[in-house]
Amino acid sequence: MNPEEPRPLQVAVMGAGAVGCYYGAMLARAGQRVTLIGRASHVQAVQAQGLRLQTAAFDEHVGLAASTDPAAAAGADLVLLAVKSNDTEAAARALRPHLRPDALVLCLQNGVDNAQRVRSLLPGQPVAAAVVYVAVAMAGPGHVRHHGRGELLIEQGPWLRWLLPAWAAAGVPAEGSDDVQSRLWAKLVINCTYNALSALGAMPYGSLVQQPGVADLMAELVAECRAVAAAEGVPLPADLDAMVRGIAQTMATQLSSTAQDLQRGRPTEIDHLNGHIVQRAAVWGVPVPANRALWLAVRLVQARAQGGLPAKTAPEGAVPSL
């Protein structure tokens, strides 16, 4: 797009779950033209009454467009990719026929390799990774509840000239960084420390850390993740331990996305969280028993919820479950 062009951004949100809806709604409140692409029940609710965005500062219905069809991304200047990491390839394939050549795909996802996976399927397309620090949850179809934070750390590129002002106007703290991969890994460590435990205990973060033995287990998880990151040659932030501890205060009422998925009987991203640590540890011969145990425990609960059947991989050309 032309960053000097004085018009609202055309924004598509591919994967209109809690994260995608929150950031899409914040942009829409600032006057950008936003279309959510998601599940039918959610889309119908948004079409009927707008998206209810409930925060500590306001509770309002935000008017924006919504569709179940990836073709709704046609003409977008900015595509917020917010599908689960399991669905990254399927989402990229579904978007491919509809993207403008200069449209930016901004990955607002858990995991450390989504942007690379998207680039491999969309050669030549501008794609940027972002680290997302926000506590949100779906409270029902067409209803997002914000529990705290909301910052974005975005990969450096020419898009920052027009993207950062758009986020600033929307009241979303955002900055560019040439250290996004390290920060994605730091967030992976946080997710590996909190997500599975929150899911298995069905507890928000603030309550979770008060349980006997949890602090020691969290320390083991962090140490294992550090060892794998070191083997991968990824430097982690010096303040990582403080970042991990701080989550329980800044997101005290947040139930992890893994917990929310299990409660809804949906596949989790555990293979891209603790499972990613287990996979990379196997390459380097690094022992990660705590991460392996949590990865397996969540997979067992997930399998039980799905009738004991293994998760299916989306076939070539399939539209992801939004």
Buried (B, 14 or more C-beta within 10 A) or exposed (E): BEEEEEEBBBBBBBBBBBBBBBBBBBBBBBEBBBBBBBBEEBBBBBBEEBBBBBBEEEEEBBEBBBBBEBEBBBEBBBBBBBBBBBBBBBBBBBBEEBBBEEBBBBBBBBBBBBBEBBBEBBEEBBBBBBBBBBBBBBEEBBBBBBBBBBBBBBBEEEBBEBBBEBBEBBEBEBEBBEBBBBBBBBBBBBBBBBBBBBBBBEBBBBBBBEEEEBEEBBBBBBEBBBBBBEBBEBEBBEEBBEBBBEBBEBBBEBBBBBBBBBEEEBBBBBBBBBBBBBBBBEEEEBEBEBBBBBBBBBBEBBEEBBEEEEEEEBEEEBBBBB
